[in-house]
Each structure stands twice: as structure tokens, then as C-alpha cells.
Amino acid sequence: MIPVHLVLGASTVWIGECLANRRDASLDNG
């Protein structure tokens, strides 16, 4: 079984990177 805290940590980092990339893209477009 995969430790839940590892999955949550990875998901949090992945979502954070996606949000940061989306924010950077919107700033570049603006």
C-alpha cells in the first residue's frame, strides 16, 4: 500500500505547480 501522506504531499505539490504555471501563463498573456 502507498502511504497516504506521500500521495497527499505529491498531489499538493503537483496542484501547486499547475496553479503556478497557469498563473504565469495568464500573466504572460496579459
Jmol script that loads the backbone (N, CA, C; Angstrom):
load data "model"
ATOM      1  N   MET A   1       0.852  -1.205   0.000  1.00  0.00           N
ATOM      2  CA  MET A   1       0.000   0.000   0.000  1.00  0.00           C
ATOM      3  C   MET A   1       0.884   1.251   0.000  1.00  0.00           C
ATOM      4  N   ILE A   2       0.416   2.266  -0.685  1.00  0.00           N
ATOM      5  CA  ILE A   2       1.164   3.523  -0.747  1.00  0.00           C
ATOM      6  C   ILE A   2       0.769   4.402   0.446  1.00  0.00           C
ATOM      7  N   PRO A   3       1.741   4.926   1.184  1.00  0.00           N
ATOM      8  CA  PRO A   3       1.434   5.809   2.321  1.00  0.00           C
ATOM      9  C   PRO A   3       0.582   6.992   1.879  1.00  0.00           C
ATOM     10  N   VAL A   4      -0.483   7.241   2.618  1.00  0.00           N
ATOM     11  CA  VAL A   4      -1.415   8.307   2.238  1.00  0.00           C
ATOM     12  C   VAL A   4      -0.736   9.674   2.268  1.00  0.00           C
ATOM     13  N   HIS A   5       0.116   9.909   3.265  1.00  0.00           N
ATOM     14  CA  HIS A   5       0.729  11.237   3.373  1.00  0.00           C
ATOM     15  C   HIS A   5       1.631  11.520   2.182  1.00  0.00           C
ATOM     16  N   LEU A   6       2.233  10.469   1.621  1.00  0.00           N
ATOM     17  CA  LEU A   6       3.072  10.679   0.434  1.00  0.00           C
ATOM     18  C   LEU A   6       2.212  11.073  -0.757  1.00  0.00           C
ATOM     19  N   VAL A   7       1.059  10.416  -0.895  1.00  0.00           N
ATOM     20  CA  VAL A   7       0.155  10.735  -2.014  1.00  0.00           C
ATOM     21  C   VAL A   7      -0.375  12.153  -1.871  1.00  0.00           C
ATOM     22  N   LEU A   8      -0.800  12.516  -0.652  1.00  0.00           N
ATOM     23  CA  LEU A   8      -1.322  13.866  -0.424  1.00  0.00           C
ATOM     24  C   LEU A   8      -0.239  14.910  -0.667  1.00  0.00           C
ATOM     25  N   GLY A   9       0.974  14.624  -0.218  1.00  0.00           N
ATOM     26  CA  GLY A   9       2.069  15.575  -0.408  1.00  0.00           C
ATOM     27  C   GLY A   9       2.367  15.771  -1.890  1.00  0.00           C
ATOM     28  N   ALA A  10       2.439  14.657  -2.635  1.00  0.00           N
ATOM     29  CA  ALA A  10       2.724  14.747  -4.066  1.00  0.00           C
ATOM     30  C   ALA A  10       1.597  15.479  -4.774  1.00  0.00           C
ATOM     31  N   SER A  11       0.346  15.187  -4.395  1.00  0.00           N
ATOM     32  CA  SER A  11      -0.802  15.847  -5.035  1.00  0.00           C
ATOM     33  C   SER A  11      -0.770  17.345  -4.760  1.00  0.00           C
ATOM     34  N   THR A  12      -0.434  17.708  -3.533  1.00  0.00           N
ATOM     35  CA  THR A  12      -0.390  19.130  -3.178  1.00  0.00           C
ATOM     36  C   THR A  12       0.664  19.859  -4.004  1.00  0.00           C
ATOM     37  N   VAL A  13       1.845  19.244  -4.128  1.00  0.00           N
ATOM     38  CA  VAL A  13       2.922  19.867  -4.915  1.00  0.00           C
ATOM     39  C   VAL A  13       2.518  19.956  -6.373  1.00  0.00           C
ATOM     40  N   TRP A  14       1.914  18.870  -6.903  1.00  0.00           N
ATOM     41  CA  TRP A  14       1.529  18.848  -8.323  1.00  0.00           C
ATOM     42  C   TRP A  14       0.491  19.919  -8.607  1.00  0.00           C
ATOM     43  N   ILE A  15      -0.523  20.019  -7.721  1.00  0.00           N
ATOM     44  CA  ILE A  15      -1.568  21.037  -7.907  1.00  0.00           C
ATOM     45  C   ILE A  15      -0.964  22.433  -7.792  1.00  0.00           C
ATOM     46  N   GLY A  16      -0.053  22.615  -6.844  1.00  0.00           N
ATOM     47  CA  GLY A  16       0.585  23.920  -6.673  1.00  0.00           C
ATOM     48  C   GLY A  16       1.359  24.326  -7.919  1.00  0.00           C
ATOM     49  N   GLU A  17       2.065  23.367  -8.516  1.00  0.00           N
ATOM     50  CA  GLU A  17       2.828  23.676  -9.730  1.00  0.00           C
ATOM     51  C   GLU A  17       1.882  24.018 -10.873  1.00  0.00           C
ATOM     52  N   CYS A  18       0.774  23.280 -10.978  1.00  0.00           N
ATOM     53  CA  CYS A  18      -0.194  23.538 -12.050  1.00  0.00           C
ATOM     54  C   CYS A  18      -0.782  24.939 -11.892  1.00  0.00           C
ATOM     55  N   LEU A  19      -1.148  25.303 -10.664  1.00  0.00           N
ATOM     56  CA  LEU A  19      -1.721  26.623 -10.422  1.00  0.00           C
ATOM     57  C   LEU A  19      -0.684  27.706 -10.724  1.00  0.00           C
ATOM     58  N   ALA A  20       0.565  27.481 -10.321  1.00  0.00           N
ATOM     59  CA  ALA A  20       1.619  28.466 -10.563  1.00  0.00           C
ATOM     60  C   ALA A  20       1.841  28.635 -12.058  1.00  0.00           C
ATOM     61  N   ASN A  21       1.868  27.516 -12.791  1.00  0.00           N
ATOM     62  CA  ASN A  21       2.083  27.585 -14.242  1.00  0.00           C
ATOM     63  C   ASN A  21       0.923  28.318 -14.904  1.00  0.00           C
ATOM     64  N   ARG A  22      -0.290  28.031 -14.463  1.00  0.00           N
ATOM     65  CA  ARG A  22      -1.465  28.691 -15.050  1.00  0.00           C
ATOM     66  C   ARG A  22      -1.417  30.184 -14.768  1.00  0.00           C
ATOM     67  N   ARG A  23      -0.998  30.544 -13.542  1.00  0.00           N
ATOM     68  CA  ARG A  23      -0.919  31.960 -13.173  1.00  0.00           C
ATOM     69  C   ARG A  23       0.142  32.658 -14.025  1.00  0.00           C
ATOM     70  N   ASP A  24       1.293  32.014 -14.216  1.00  0.00           N
ATOM     71  CA  ASP A  24       2.368  32.598 -15.040  1.00  0.00           C
ATOM     72  C   ASP A  24       1.887  32.775 -16.471  1.00  0.00           C
ATOM     73  N   ALA A  25       1.151  31.793 -16.993  1.00  0.00           N
ATOM     74  CA  ALA A  25       0.662  31.869 -18.370  1.00  0.00           C
ATOM     75  C   ALA A  25      -0.315  33.037 -18.514  1.00  0.00           C
ATOM     76  N   SER A  26      -1.189  33.214 -17.522  1.00  0.00           N
ATOM     77  CA  SER A  26      -2.165  34.307 -17.597  1.00  0.00           C
ATOM     78  C   SER A  26      -1.442  35.658 -17.534  1.00  0.00           C
ATOM     79  N   LEU A  27      -0.378  35.742 -16.745  1.00  0.00           N
ATOM     80  CA  LEU A  27       0.381  36.987 -16.655  1.00  0.00           C
ATOM     81  C   LEU A  27       1.076  37.276 -17.976  1.00  0.00           C
ATOM     82  N   ASP A  28       1.608  36.221 -18.616  1.00  0.00           N
ATOM     83  CA  ASP A  28       2.287  36.417 -19.904  1.00  0.00           C
ATOM     84  C   ASP A  28       1.279  36.866 -20.959  1.00  0.00           C
ATOM     85  N   ASN A  29       0.085  36.273 -20.937  1.00  0.00           N
ATOM     86  CA  ASN A  29      -0.938  36.637 -21.927  1.00  0.00           C
ATOM     87  C   ASN A  29      -1.410  38.072 -21.687  1.00  0.00           C
ATOM     88  N   GLY A  30      -1.471  38.474 -20.404  1.00  0.00           N
ATOM     89  CA  GLY A  30      -1.958  39.792 -20.073  1.00  0.00           C
ATOM     90  C   GLY A  30      -0.952  40.851 -20.457  1.00  0.00           C
TER      91      GLY A  30
END
end "model"
wireframe off; spacefill off
backbone 0.3
color backbone group
